[in-house]
């Protein structure tokens, strides 16, 4: 779980960097393909973390 959280944090940092660079270049985030791809990657990791937490909570009950 800790490895997954580390990966999520790393991918979020990449997304933030891409977003900042896009805004500095006056490129809307919705039109920046690289930002959108990174955002989807982060969304998938967030979903995996959420699933793992839910599974863990069910085991504890």
HELIX and SHEET records of a PDB file:
HELIX    1   1 UNK A    2  UNK A   24  1                                  23    
HELIX    2   2 UNK A   29  UNK A   31  5                                   3    
HELIX    3   3 UNK A   33  UNK A   60  1                                  28    
END                                                                             
